[in-house]
Amino acid sequence: MAIYKRSAGGSWWVRFTVRGKPIRRSAGTADREKAEEFETALRERYWRQDKLGETVHTWKEAVTRFKKEATWRESTRKTNEFSLTFFERLNPIAVSAITADVVRAARDYVDRSQQPASANRIMAVFRGVLRACVRWGWLAYAPPVPMVRTPQKEISVLDGQSAARLVAELPVHLKAPMMFSVLTGLRMSNTRDLTWDRVDLEDGHVTIPASQYKTNRDQRFPLSTQAVKLLSGLPHRTGRVFLYDGKPITGKLGARAFRKARCRAGLPSLRWHDLRHTFASWVAQSGASDRVLQSLGGWTSPKMVARYAHLKPSDLRPYADLAGTFAVTGKIPSKRKKAKKA
């Protein structure tokens, strides 16, 4: 048999010979149909090498080159390298043998252990490798990679009262990072990894290095009076800005302690990233222009501003009143004049 199992309930294995040389590989699946697809793709690789003399590039070669050429941030690198481990059973297969059927089988394999949104992110990295193969001339075209539409997560924007409740419930080591995130709009990793050599309290700004920012360039962000006061109150001035028991905070700031605190504060759906949405919304509600908000948030396009800044109905009501007045009177209300100083 070309495919067989070494143990009941285990994965299928592929076995055949090429010019007397035995080829044995694990198909990495207990599904017979998918194992047969793997066998077909593997046989094609060896046939093209043997009969056509083609230089066959394997999936493993593609992944190795893809990772070497990638310009990921460290946190992104870890996530993407983890994503690529899902496809290690394709390592010996030629990239030219990765058809739409193989891609669908890969998606099915990822779906077994991952939620739809996570599976989409993993498959996006897989798609990135295939598209890179097209750029390198290893593939004529990349087969389509199926993605699943997922519902958009509910975004929680704090107001002054809910922010105060959250601060009251947070453990001591998370109070300052949480308020700093709200006051600056910085991402979790930028807040956690901030070091004092990147802080200028006198001029009132922080600098996030290109290696830690999505745009791959240094970004300078202004500090409000409240943010400067918060940092000035911290007892140390070397190394990381935010510490836990005198040591740098590792892992996610929005881990178990944060989740417990948000529930006690009556904010069960709040994510740490919602603090960035809160900052953008507060700035937008103050009347700042989109251009100002785009600069404050470090976004590269106005589209991202619209994604992060959320106005409350009460902020929009005066503009709705303008339409109502026009509907009744047929006149556009004039701007209210400023009161003269006595």
FILUM-556249 format. One record per residue (C-alpha): residue number from 1; x, y, z. Coordinates in Angstrom, 1 decimal, m for minus. Example, Ala and Ser with C-alpha at 12.3 -4.5 7.8 and 13.67 -1.06 7.14 Angstrom:
<node><rose>1</rose><u>12.3</u><v>m4.5</v><w>7.8</w></node>
<node><rose>2</rose><u>13.7</u><v>m1.1</v><w>7.1</w></node>
//
This chain:
<node><rose>1</rose><u>0.0</u><v>0.0</v><w>0.0</w></node>
<node><rose>2</rose><u>1.2</u><v>3.5</v><w>m0.8</w></node>
<node><rose>3</rose><u>m0.3</u><v>4.8</v><w>2.4</w></node>
<node><rose>4</rose><u>m0.5</u><v>3.0</v><w>5.8</w></node>
<node><rose>5</rose><u>m0.8</u><v>3.5</v><w>9.5</w></node>
<node><rose>6</rose><u>1.8</u><v>2.6</v><w>12.0</w></node>
<node><rose>7</rose><u>m0.8</u><v>2.4</v><w>14.8</w></node>
<node><rose>8</rose><u>m4.6</u><v>2.4</v><w>15.0</w></node>
<node><rose>9</rose><u>m5.9</u><v>5.9</v><w>15.2</w></node>
<node><rose>10</rose><u>m2.6</u><v>7.5</v><w>14.3</w></node>
<node><rose>11</rose><u>m1.5</u><v>9.5</v><w>11.3</w></node>
<node><rose>12</rose><u>m1.2</u><v>8.1</v><w>7.8</w></node>
<node><rose>13</rose><u>2.2</u><v>7.5</v><w>6.4</w></node>
<node><rose>14</rose><u>3.3</u><v>7.6</v><w>2.7</w></node>
<node><rose>15</rose><u>5.6</u><v>5.0</v><w>1.2</w></node>
<node><rose>16</rose><u>6.9</u><v>4.6</v><w>m2.3</w></node>
<node><rose>17</rose><u>10.3</u><v>4.3</v><w>m4.1</w></node>
<node><rose>18</rose><u>12.1</u><v>6.5</v><w>m6.6</w></node>
<node><rose>19</rose><u>14.9</u><v>4.8</v><w>m8.6</w></node>
<node><rose>20</rose><u>15.1</u><v>2.2</v><w>m5.9</w></node>
<node><rose>21</rose><u>15.3</u><v>4.8</v><w>m3.1</w></node>
<node><rose>22</rose><u>12.6</u><v>4.4</v><w>m0.5</w></node>
<node><rose>23</rose><u>10.6</u><v>7.5</v><w>0.4</w></node>
<node><rose>24</rose><u>8.7</u><v>7.5</v><w>3.6</w></node>
<node><rose>25</rose><u>6.9</u><v>10.5</v><w>5.1</w></node>
<node><rose>26</rose><u>4.2</u><v>11.2</v><w>7.6</w></node>
<node><rose>27</rose><u>1.1</u><v>12.8</v><w>6.1</w></node>
<node><rose>28</rose><u>0.4</u><v>14.4</v><w>9.4</w></node>
<node><rose>29</rose><u>m3.3</u><v>13.6</v><w>9.3</w></node>
<node><rose>30</rose><u>m5.6</u><v>10.7</v><w>10.3</w></node>
<node><rose>31</rose><u>m7.9</u><v>11.6</v><w>7.3</w></node>
<node><rose>32</rose><u>m7.3</u><v>9.1</v><w>4.5</w></node>
<node><rose>33</rose><u>m8.5</u><v>11.4</v><w>1.8</w></node>
<node><rose>34</rose><u>m6.1</u><v>14.2</v><w>2.8</w></node>
<node><rose>35</rose><u>m3.2</u><v>11.6</v><w>3.2</w></node>
<node><rose>36</rose><u>m3.8</u><v>10.6</v><w>m0.4</w></node>
<node><rose>37</rose><u>m3.6</u><v>14.2</v><w>m1.5</w></node>
<node><rose>38</rose><u>m0.3</u><v>14.5</v><w>0.3</w></node>
<node><rose>39</rose><u>1.0</u><v>11.4</v><w>m1.4</w></node>
<node><rose>40</rose><u>0.0</u><v>12.7</v><w>m4.8</w></node>
<node><rose>41</rose><u>1.7</u><v>16.0</v><w>m4.2</w></node>
<node><rose>42</rose><u>4.9</u><v>14.3</v><w>m2.9</w></node>
<node><rose>43</rose><u>5.0</u><v>11.9</v><w>m5.8</w></node>
<node><rose>44</rose><u>4.7</u><v>14.8</v><w>m8.2</w></node>
<node><rose>45</rose><u>7.7</u><v>16.6</v><w>m6.7</w></node>
<node><rose>46</rose><u>9.9</u><v>13.5</v><w>m7.1</w></node>
<node><rose>47</rose><u>8.6</u><v>12.9</v><w>m10.6</w></node>
<node><rose>48</rose><u>9.4</u><v>16.4</v><w>m11.8</w></node>
<node><rose>49</rose><u>12.9</u><v>16.2</v><w>m10.4</w></node>
<node><rose>50</rose><u>13.6</u><v>12.8</v><w>m11.9</w></node>
<node><rose>51</rose><u>11.9</u><v>13.0</v><w>m15.3</w></node>
<node><rose>52</rose><u>12.0</u><v>16.7</v><w>m16.1</w></node>
<node><rose>53</rose><u>15.2</u><v>17.7</v><w>m14.3</w></node>
<node><rose>54</rose><u>13.4</u><v>20.7</v><w>m12.8</w></node>
<node><rose>55</rose><u>14.7</u><v>22.6</v><w>m9.8</w></node>
<node><rose>56</rose><u>11.9</u><v>21.9</v><w>m7.4</w></node>
<node><rose>57</rose><u>11.5</u><v>24.3</v><w>m4.4</w></node>
<node><rose>58</rose><u>9.9</u><v>22.7</v><w>m1.4</w></node>
<node><rose>59</rose><u>7.6</u><v>24.3</v><w>1.1</w></node>
<node><rose>60</rose><u>10.4</u><v>24.1</v><w>3.7</w></node>
<node><rose>61</rose><u>12.7</u><v>26.1</v><w>1.4</w></node>
<node><rose>62</rose><u>10.0</u><v>28.7</v><w>0.8</w></node>
<node><rose>63</rose><u>9.3</u><v>29.1</v><w>4.6</w></node>
<node><rose>64</rose><u>13.0</u><v>29.5</v><w>5.3</w></node>
<node><rose>65</rose><u>13.5</u><v>32.2</v><w>2.7</w></node>
<node><rose>66</rose><u>10.2</u><v>33.9</v><w>3.7</w></node>
<node><rose>67</rose><u>11.4</u><v>34.2</v><w>7.3</w></node>
<node><rose>68</rose><u>14.8</u><v>35.4</v><w>6.3</w></node>
<node><rose>69</rose><u>13.4</u><v>38.2</v><w>4.2</w></node>
<node><rose>70</rose><u>10.6</u><v>39.3</v><w>6.6</w></node>
<node><rose>71</rose><u>10.9</u><v>42.6</v><w>8.4</w></node>
<node><rose>72</rose><u>8.7</u><v>41.7</v><w>11.3</w></node>
<node><rose>73</rose><u>8.7</u><v>43.3</v><w>14.7</w></node>
<node><rose>74</rose><u>9.9</u><v>40.9</v><w>17.4</w></node>
<node><rose>75</rose><u>6.3</u><v>40.3</v><w>18.8</w></node>
<node><rose>76</rose><u>5.0</u><v>39.7</v><w>15.2</w></node>
<node><rose>77</rose><u>7.9</u><v>37.4</v><w>14.4</w></node>
<node><rose>78</rose><u>7.0</u><v>35.1</v><w>17.3</w></node>
<node><rose>79</rose><u>3.3</u><v>35.0</v><w>16.3</w></node>
<node><rose>80</rose><u>4.0</u><v>34.4</v><w>12.6</w></node>
<node><rose>81</rose><u>6.6</u><v>31.7</v><w>13.2</w></node>
<node><rose>82</rose><u>4.1</u><v>29.9</v><w>15.4</w></node>
<node><rose>83</rose><u>1.6</u><v>30.2</v><w>12.6</w></node>
<node><rose>84</rose><u>4.0</u><v>28.5</v><w>10.2</w></node>
<node><rose>85</rose><u>4.3</u><v>25.5</v><w>12.5</w></node>
<node><rose>86</rose><u>0.8</u><v>24.4</v><w>11.5</w></node>
<node><rose>87</rose><u>2.1</u><v>23.7</v><w>8.0</w></node>
<node><rose>88</rose><u>5.2</u><v>21.7</v><w>8.7</w></node>
<node><rose>89</rose><u>3.8</u><v>18.5</v><w>7.3</w></node>
<node><rose>90</rose><u>4.0</u><v>20.3</v><w>3.9</w></node>
<node><rose>91</rose><u>7.8</u><v>20.7</v><w>4.3</w></node>
<node><rose>92</rose><u>8.9</u><v>18.0</v><w>1.7</w></node>
<node><rose>93</rose><u>6.2</u><v>19.0</v><w>m0.8</w></node>
<node><rose>94</rose><u>7.1</u><v>21.2</v><w>m3.9</w></node>
<node><rose>95</rose><u>5.4</u><v>24.6</v><w>m3.7</w></node>
<node><rose>96</rose><u>4.2</u><v>23.9</v><w>m7.3</w></node>
<node><rose>97</rose><u>2.2</u><v>21.0</v><w>m6.0</w></node>
<node><rose>98</rose><u>0.3</u><v>23.1</v><w>m3.5</w></node>
<node><rose>99</rose><u>m3.0</u><v>23.3</v><w>m5.2</w></node>
<node><rose>100</rose><u>m6.4</u><v>24.7</v><w>m4.1</w></node>
<node><rose>101</rose><u>m7.2</u><v>21.2</v><w>m2.7</w></node>
<node><rose>102</rose><u>m4.1</u><v>21.2</v><w>m0.6</w></node>
<node><rose>103</rose><u>m4.9</u><v>24.7</v><w>0.6</w></node>
<node><rose>104</rose><u>m8.4</u><v>23.7</v><w>1.6</w></node>
<node><rose>105</rose><u>m6.9</u><v>20.7</v><w>3.5</w></node>
<node><rose>106</rose><u>m4.5</u><v>23.0</v><w>5.3</w></node>
<node><rose>107</rose><u>m7.4</u><v>25.2</v><w>6.3</w></node>
<node><rose>108</rose><u>m9.4</u><v>22.3</v><w>7.6</w></node>
<node><rose>109</rose><u>m6.4</u><v>21.2</v><w>9.7</w></node>
<node><rose>110</rose><u>m6.0</u><v>24.7</v><w>11.2</w></node>
<node><rose>111</rose><u>m9.8</u><v>24.9</v><w>11.9</w></node>
<node><rose>112</rose><u>m9.7</u><v>21.8</v><w>14.1</w></node>
<node><rose>113</rose><u>m7.8</u><v>23.6</v><w>16.9</w></node>
<node><rose>114</rose><u>m8.4</u><v>27.3</v><w>16.3</w></node>
<node><rose>115</rose><u>m11.2</u><v>29.7</v><w>16.5</w></node>
<node><rose>116</rose><u>m12.2</u><v>31.4</v><w>13.1</w></node>
<node><rose>117</rose><u>m10.4</u><v>34.7</v><w>13.8</w></node>
<node><rose>118</rose><u>m7.2</u><v>32.9</v><w>14.9</w></node>
<node><rose>119</rose><u>m7.4</u><v>30.5</v><w>11.9</w></node>
<node><rose>120</rose><u>m7.7</u><v>33.5</v><w>9.6</w></node>
<node><rose>121</rose><u>m4.6</u><v>35.1</v><w>10.9</w></node>
<node><rose>122</rose><u>m2.7</u><v>31.8</v><w>10.6</w></node>
<node><rose>123</rose><u>m3.9</u><v>31.3</v><w>7.0</w></node>
<node><rose>124</rose><u>m2.9</u><v>34.9</v><w>6.2</w></node>
<node><rose>125</rose><u>0.7</u><v>34.0</v><w>7.0</w></node>
<node><rose>126</rose><u>0.4</u><v>30.8</v><w>4.8</w></node>
<node><rose>127</rose><u>m1.0</u><v>33.1</v><w>2.0</w></node>
<node><rose>128</rose><u>2.0</u><v>35.4</v><w>2.5</w></node>
<node><rose>129</rose><u>4.4</u><v>32.6</v><w>1.8</w></node>
<node><rose>130</rose><u>2.5</u><v>31.6</v><w>m1.4</w></node>
<node><rose>131</rose><u>2.5</u><v>35.2</v><w>m2.7</w></node>
<node><rose>132</rose><u>6.2</u><v>35.4</v><w>m2.0</w></node>
<node><rose>133</rose><u>6.8</u><v>32.3</v><w>m4.1</w></node>
<node><rose>134</rose><u>5.1</u><v>34.2</v><w>m7.0</w></node>
<node><rose>135</rose><u>7.4</u><v>37.1</v><w>m6.5</w></node>
<node><rose>136</rose><u>10.4</u><v>34.8</v><w>m6.5</w></node>
<node><rose>137</rose><u>9.3</u><v>33.1</v><w>m9.7</w></node>
<node><rose>138</rose><u>8.7</u><v>29.8</v><w>m7.9</w></node>
<node><rose>139</rose><u>5.0</u><v>29.8</v><w>m8.7</w></node>
<node><rose>140</rose><u>3.1</u><v>31.2</v><w>m11.7</w></node>
<node><rose>141</rose><u>0.2</u><v>32.2</v><w>m9.4</w></node>
<node><rose>142</rose><u>m0.9</u><v>31.6</v><w>m5.8</w></node>
<node><rose>143</rose><u>m3.9</u><v>29.4</v><w>m5.2</w></node>
<node><rose>144</rose><u>m6.7</u><v>31.1</v><w>m3.3</w></node>
<node><rose>145</rose><u>m6.6</u><v>30.8</v><w>0.4</w></node>
<node><rose>146</rose><u>m10.1</u><v>30.6</v><w>2.0</w></node>
<node><rose>147</rose><u>m10.9</u><v>33.0</v><w>4.8</w></node>
<node><rose>148</rose><u>m14.0</u><v>32.9</v><w>7.1</w></node>
<node><rose>149</rose><u>m16.0</u><v>36.1</v><w>7.8</w></node>
<node><rose>150</rose><u>m16.0</u><v>36.7</v><w>11.5</w></node>
<node><rose>151</rose><u>m18.2</u><v>39.1</v><w>13.5</w></node>
<node><rose>152</rose><u>m16.5</u><v>42.3</v><w>14.5</w></node>
<node><rose>153</rose><u>m15.6</u><v>42.5</v><w>18.2</w></node>
<node><rose>154</rose><u>m17.5</u><v>44.9</v><w>20.3</w></node>
<node><rose>155</rose><u>m15.4</u><v>47.9</v><w>21.1</w></node>
<node><rose>156</rose><u>m15.7</u><v>49.4</v><w>24.6</w></node>
<node><rose>157</rose><u>m14.9</u><v>53.1</v><w>25.0</w></node>
<node><rose>158</rose><u>m14.5</u><v>54.3</v><w>28.6</w></node>
<node><rose>159</rose><u>m15.9</u><v>57.5</v><w>30.0</w></node>
<node><rose>160</rose><u>m14.5</u><v>59.3</v><w>33.0</w></node>
<node><rose>161</rose><u>m16.5</u><v>57.3</v><w>35.5</w></node>
<node><rose>162</rose><u>m15.9</u><v>53.9</v><w>34.1</w></node>
<node><rose>163</rose><u>m12.1</u><v>54.7</v><w>33.8</w></node>
<node><rose>164</rose><u>m12.1</u><v>55.7</v><w>37.5</w></node>
<node><rose>165</rose><u>m13.8</u><v>52.4</v><w>38.4</w></node>
<node><rose>166</rose><u>m11.3</u><v>50.4</v><w>36.4</w></node>
<node><rose>167</rose><u>m8.3</u><v>52.2</v><w>38.0</w></node>
<node><rose>168</rose><u>m9.8</u><v>51.5</v><w>41.5</w></node>
<node><rose>169</rose><u>m10.1</u><v>47.7</v><w>40.8</w></node>
<node><rose>170</rose><u>m6.7</u><v>47.2</v><w>39.1</w></node>
<node><rose>171</rose><u>m3.7</u><v>45.9</v><w>41.1</w></node>
<node><rose>172</rose><u>m1.0</u><v>48.5</v><w>41.9</w></node>
<node><rose>173</rose><u>1.4</u><v>47.5</v><w>39.1</w></node>
<node><rose>174</rose><u>m1.3</u><v>48.0</v><w>36.4</w></node>
<node><rose>175</rose><u>m2.8</u><v>51.3</v><w>37.5</w></node>
<node><rose>176</rose><u>0.0</u><v>53.5</v><w>36.0</w></node>
<node><rose>177</rose><u>0.3</u><v>51.6</v><w>32.7</w></node>
<node><rose>178</rose><u>m3.5</u><v>51.7</v><w>32.2</w></node>
<node><rose>179</rose><u>m3.8</u><v>55.4</v><w>32.8</w></node>
<node><rose>180</rose><u>m0.7</u><v>56.0</v><w>30.6</w></node>
<node><rose>181</rose><u>m2.3</u><v>54.1</v><w>27.8</w></node>
<node><rose>182</rose><u>m5.5</u><v>56.1</v><w>28.0</w></node>
<node><rose>183</rose><u>m3.5</u><v>59.4</v><w>28.2</w></node>
<node><rose>184</rose><u>m1.3</u><v>58.6</v><w>25.2</w></node>
<node><rose>185</rose><u>m3.1</u><v>56.1</v><w>23.1</w></node>
<node><rose>186</rose><u>0.0</u><v>53.9</v><w>22.9</w></node>
<node><rose>187</rose><u>m0.4</u><v>50.2</v><w>22.1</w></node>
<node><rose>188</rose><u>0.0</u><v>47.6</v><w>24.9</w></node>
<node><rose>189</rose><u>3.5</u><v>46.5</v><w>23.8</w></node>
<node><rose>190</rose><u>4.7</u><v>50.1</v><w>23.4</w></node>
<node><rose>191</rose><u>3.5</u><v>51.0</v><w>27.0</w></node>
<node><rose>192</rose><u>4.9</u><v>47.8</v><w>28.5</w></node>
<node><rose>193</rose><u>8.3</u><v>48.0</v><w>26.7</w></node>
<node><rose>194</rose><u>8.8</u><v>51.8</v><w>27.2</w></node>
<node><rose>195</rose><u>12.2</u><v>52.6</v><w>28.7</w></node>
<node><rose>196</rose><u>13.3</u><v>55.8</v><w>30.4</w></node>
<node><rose>197</rose><u>15.9</u><v>56.7</v><w>27.8</w></node>
<node><rose>198</rose><u>13.0</u><v>57.1</v><w>25.4</w></node>
<node><rose>199</rose><u>11.2</u><v>59.6</v><w>27.7</w></node>
<node><rose>200</rose><u>11.8</u><v>63.3</v><w>27.7</w></node>
<node><rose>201</rose><u>9.8</u><v>64.8</v><w>30.6</w></node>
<node><rose>202</rose><u>11.2</u><v>68.3</v><w>30.1</w></node>
<node><rose>203</rose><u>10.1</u><v>68.5</v><w>26.5</w></node>
<node><rose>204</rose><u>7.1</u><v>66.3</v><w>27.1</w></node>
<node><rose>205</rose><u>7.3</u><v>63.5</v><w>24.6</w></node>
<node><rose>206</rose><u>8.2</u><v>59.8</v><w>24.3</w></node>
<node><rose>207</rose><u>9.9</u><v>58.1</v><w>21.3</w></node>
<node><rose>208</rose><u>8.9</u><v>54.7</v><w>20.1</w></node>
<node><rose>209</rose><u>11.7</u><v>53.0</v><w>18.1</w></node>
<node><rose>210</rose><u>10.9</u><v>51.7</v><w>14.6</w></node>
<node><rose>211</rose><u>11.6</u><v>48.1</v><w>15.8</w></node>
<node><rose>212</rose><u>8.6</u><v>48.4</v><w>18.1</w></node>
<node><rose>213</rose><u>6.1</u><v>50.2</v><w>15.8</w></node>
<node><rose>214</rose><u>3.9</u><v>49.0</v><w>13.0</w></node>
<node><rose>215</rose><u>5.1</u><v>51.7</v><w>10.5</w></node>
<node><rose>216</rose><u>8.7</u><v>50.6</v><w>10.9</w></node>
<node><rose>217</rose><u>9.9</u><v>54.0</v><w>11.7</w></node>
<node><rose>218</rose><u>10.6</u><v>56.0</v><w>14.8</w></node>
<node><rose>219</rose><u>7.6</u><v>57.7</v><w>16.2</w></node>
<node><rose>220</rose><u>7.5</u><v>60.6</v><w>18.7</w></node>
<node><rose>221</rose><u>4.4</u><v>61.2</v><w>20.7</w></node>
<node><rose>222</rose><u>3.6</u><v>64.2</v><w>22.9</w></node>
<node><rose>223</rose><u>2.9</u><v>63.8</v><w>26.6</w></node>
<node><rose>224</rose><u>0.0</u><v>65.7</v><w>28.1</w></node>
<node><rose>225</rose><u>0.4</u><v>67.5</v><w>31.4</w></node>
<node><rose>226</rose><u>m1.4</u><v>64.6</v><w>33.2</w></node>
<node><rose>227</rose><u>0.9</u><v>62.0</v><w>31.5</w></node>
<node><rose>228</rose><u>4.1</u><v>63.9</v><w>32.5</w></node>
<node><rose>229</rose><u>2.7</u><v>64.2</v><w>36.1</w></node>
<node><rose>230</rose><u>2.0</u><v>60.4</v><w>36.1</w></node>
<node><rose>231</rose><u>5.5</u><v>59.5</v><w>35.0</w></node>
<node><rose>232</rose><u>7.1</u><v>62.1</v><w>37.3</w></node>
<node><rose>233</rose><u>5.5</u><v>60.3</v><w>40.2</w></node>
<node><rose>234</rose><u>7.2</u><v>57.0</v><w>39.5</w></node>
<node><rose>235</rose><u>10.1</u><v>56.2</v><w>41.9</w></node>
<node><rose>236</rose><u>12.8</u><v>55.2</v><w>39.4</w></node>
<node><rose>237</rose><u>14.5</u><v>56.6</v><w>36.3</w></node>
<node><rose>238</rose><u>16.4</u><v>53.7</v><w>34.7</w></node>
<node><rose>239</rose><u>15.4</u><v>50.7</v><w>32.6</w></node>
<node><rose>240</rose><u>11.8</u><v>50.0</v><w>31.9</w></node>
<node><rose>241</rose><u>9.3</u><v>52.6</v><w>32.9</w></node>
<node><rose>242</rose><u>6.6</u><v>50.2</v><w>34.3</w></node>
<node><rose>243</rose><u>7.7</u><v>47.5</v><w>36.7</w></node>
<node><rose>244</rose><u>6.2</u><v>44.7</v><w>38.8</w></node>
<node><rose>245</rose><u>7.9</u><v>44.0</v><w>42.1</w></node>
<node><rose>246</rose><u>11.0</u><v>45.9</v><w>40.7</w></node>
<node><rose>247</rose><u>11.2</u><v>43.8</v><w>37.6</w></node>
<node><rose>248</rose><u>10.1</u><v>44.5</v><w>33.9</w></node>
<node><rose>249</rose><u>6.6</u><v>43.4</v><w>33.2</w></node>
<node><rose>250</rose><u>6.5</u><v>40.4</v><w>30.7</w></node>
<node><rose>251</rose><u>3.7</u><v>39.0</v><w>28.7</w></node>
<node><rose>252</rose><u>0.4</u><v>40.7</v><w>28.1</w></node>
<node><rose>253</rose><u>m0.8</u><v>43.6</v><w>30.4</w></node>
<node><rose>254</rose><u>m4.3</u><v>42.4</v><w>29.7</w></node>
<node><rose>255</rose><u>m3.9</u><v>39.0</v><w>31.3</w></node>
<node><rose>256</rose><u>m5.7</u><v>37.5</v><w>34.2</w></node>
<node><rose>257</rose><u>m5.3</u><v>40.3</v><w>36.7</w></node>
<node><rose>258</rose><u>m6.7</u><v>42.8</v><w>34.2</w></node>
<node><rose>259</rose><u>m9.6</u><v>40.5</v><w>33.2</w></node>
<node><rose>260</rose><u>m10.6</u><v>40.1</v><w>36.9</w></node>
<node><rose>261</rose><u>m10.4</u><v>43.9</v><w>37.5</w></node>
<node><rose>262</rose><u>m12.5</u><v>44.8</v><w>34.5</w></node>
<node><rose>263</rose><u>m15.3</u><v>42.4</v><w>35.6</w></node>
<node><rose>264</rose><u>m15.3</u><v>43.9</v><w>39.1</w></node>
<node><rose>265</rose><u>m15.5</u><v>47.3</v><w>37.5</w></node>
<node><rose>266</rose><u>m18.6</u><v>46.2</v><w>35.5</w></node>
<node><rose>267</rose><u>m16.7</u><v>46.2</v><w>32.1</w></node>
<node><rose>268</rose><u>m16.5</u><v>42.5</v><w>31.2</w></node>
<node><rose>269</rose><u>m15.9</u><v>43.0</v><w>27.5</w></node>
<node><rose>270</rose><u>m13.2</u><v>45.6</v><w>27.8</w></node>
<node><rose>271</rose><u>m9.8</u><v>44.7</v><w>26.1</w></node>
<node><rose>272</rose><u>m6.6</u><v>46.5</v><w>26.8</w></node>
<node><rose>273</rose><u>m6.6</u><v>47.7</v><w>23.2</w></node>
<node><rose>274</rose><u>m9.9</u><v>49.5</v><w>23.9</w></node>
<node><rose>275</rose><u>m7.8</u><v>52.0</v><w>25.9</w></node>
<node><rose>276</rose><u>m6.4</u><v>53.1</v><w>22.5</w></node>
<node><rose>277</rose><u>m9.9</u><v>53.5</v><w>21.2</w></node>
<node><rose>278</rose><u>m10.8</u><v>55.4</v><w>24.3</w></node>
<node><rose>279</rose><u>m7.9</u><v>57.9</v><w>23.8</w></node>
<node><rose>280</rose><u>m8.9</u><v>58.5</v><w>20.2</w></node>
<node><rose>281</rose><u>m12.5</u><v>58.9</v><w>21.1</w></node>
<node><rose>282</rose><u>m11.8</u><v>61.4</v><w>23.8</w></node>
<node><rose>283</rose><u>m9.6</u><v>63.5</v><w>21.5</w></node>
<node><rose>284</rose><u>m12.3</u><v>63.4</v><w>18.8</w></node>
<node><rose>285</rose><u>m15.0</u><v>64.4</v><w>21.2</w></node>
<node><rose>286</rose><u>m12.9</u><v>67.4</v><w>22.2</w></node>
<node><rose>287</rose><u>m13.2</u><v>68.7</v><w>18.6</w></node>
<node><rose>288</rose><u>m9.7</u><v>67.9</v><w>17.3</w></node>
<node><rose>289</rose><u>m9.4</u><v>67.6</v><w>13.5</w></node>
<node><rose>290</rose><u>m8.8</u><v>64.3</v><w>11.9</w></node>
<node><rose>291</rose><u>m5.3</u><v>65.4</v><w>10.9</w></node>
<node><rose>292</rose><u>m4.4</u><v>66.2</v><w>14.5</w></node>
<node><rose>293</rose><u>m5.9</u><v>62.9</v><w>15.7</w></node>
<node><rose>294</rose><u>m4.0</u><v>61.0</v><w>13.0</w></node>
<node><rose>295</rose><u>m0.7</u><v>62.4</v><w>14.2</w></node>
<node><rose>296</rose><u>m1.5</u><v>61.8</v><w>17.8</w></node>
<node><rose>297</rose><u>m2.3</u><v>58.2</v><w>17.2</w></node>
<node><rose>298</rose><u>0.5</u><v>57.5</v><w>14.8</w></node>
<node><rose>299</rose><u>m1.8</u><v>56.3</v><w>12.1</w></node>
<node><rose>300</rose><u>m0.8</u><v>56.3</v><w>8.5</w></node>
<node><rose>301</rose><u>m4.2</u><v>57.0</v><w>7.0</w></node>
<node><rose>302</rose><u>m7.5</u><v>58.8</v><w>7.8</w></node>
<node><rose>303</rose><u>m9.2</u><v>55.4</v><w>7.4</w></node>
<node><rose>304</rose><u>m7.6</u><v>54.3</v><w>10.6</w></node>
<node><rose>305</rose><u>m8.7</u><v>57.4</v><w>12.4</w></node>
<node><rose>306</rose><u>m12.3</u><v>56.5</v><w>11.6</w></node>
<node><rose>307</rose><u>m11.8</u><v>53.0</v><w>12.9</w></node>
<node><rose>308</rose><u>m10.5</u><v>54.2</v><w>16.3</w></node>
<node><rose>309</rose><u>m12.4</u><v>57.4</v><w>17.0</w></node>
<node><rose>310</rose><u>m15.9</u><v>56.9</v><w>18.3</w></node>
<node><rose>311</rose><u>m18.3</u><v>59.8</v><w>18.9</w></node>
<node><rose>312</rose><u>m21.2</u><v>59.4</v><w>21.4</w></node>
<node><rose>313</rose><u>m24.8</u><v>60.3</v><w>20.3</w></node>
<node><rose>314</rose><u>m24.6</u><v>63.3</v><w>22.6</w></node>
<node><rose>315</rose><u>m21.6</u><v>64.6</v><w>20.7</w></node>
<node><rose>316</rose><u>m23.5</u><v>64.3</v><w>17.4</w></node>
<node><rose>317</rose><u>m26.8</u><v>65.7</v><w>18.6</w></node>
<node><rose>318</rose><u>m26.0</u><v>69.4</v><w>18.0</w></node>
<node><rose>319</rose><u>m25.3</u><v>68.6</v><w>14.4</w></node>
<node><rose>320</rose><u>m28.6</u><v>66.7</v><w>14.1</w></node>
<node><rose>321</rose><u>m30.3</u><v>69.7</v><w>15.6</w></node>
<node><rose>322</rose><u>m28.9</u><v>71.8</v><w>12.7</w></node>
<node><rose>323</rose><u>m30.7</u><v>69.5</v><w>10.2</w></node>
<node><rose>324</rose><u>m33.9</u><v>69.7</v><w>12.3</w></node>
<node><rose>325</rose><u>m33.8</u><v>73.5</v><w>12.3</w></node>
<node><rose>326</rose><u>m33.2</u><v>73.7</v><w>8.6</w></node>
<node><rose>327</rose><u>m36.1</u><v>71.3</v><w>8.0</w></node>
<node><rose>328</rose><u>m38.5</u><v>73.6</v><w>10.0</w></node>
<node><rose>329</rose><u>m37.2</u><v>77.0</v><w>9.0</w></node>
<node><rose>330</rose><u>m35.5</u><v>76.4</v><w>5.7</w></node>
<node><rose>331</rose><u>m32.5</u><v>78.4</v><w>7.0</w></node>
<node><rose>332</rose><u>m29.1</u><v>77.2</v><w>8.1</w></node>
<node><rose>333</rose><u>m28.5</u><v>78.4</v><w>11.6</w></node>
<node><rose>334</rose><u>m25.6</u><v>80.9</v><w>12.0</w></node>
<node><rose>335</rose><u>m22.7</u><v>80.1</v><w>14.2</w></node>
<node><rose>336</rose><u>m23.1</u><v>81.3</v><w>17.7</w></node>
<node><rose>337</rose><u>m21.2</u><v>84.4</v><w>18.4</w></node>
<node><rose>338</rose><u>m18.7</u><v>84.5</v><w>21.2</w></node>
<node><rose>339</rose><u>m19.7</u><v>86.6</v><w>24.1</w></node>
<node><rose>340</rose><u>m17.9</u><v>89.9</v><w>24.4</w></node>
<node><rose>341</rose><u>m15.6</u><v>90.3</v><w>27.4</w></node>
<node><rose>342</rose><u>m16.8</u><v>92.9</v><w>29.9</w></node>
//
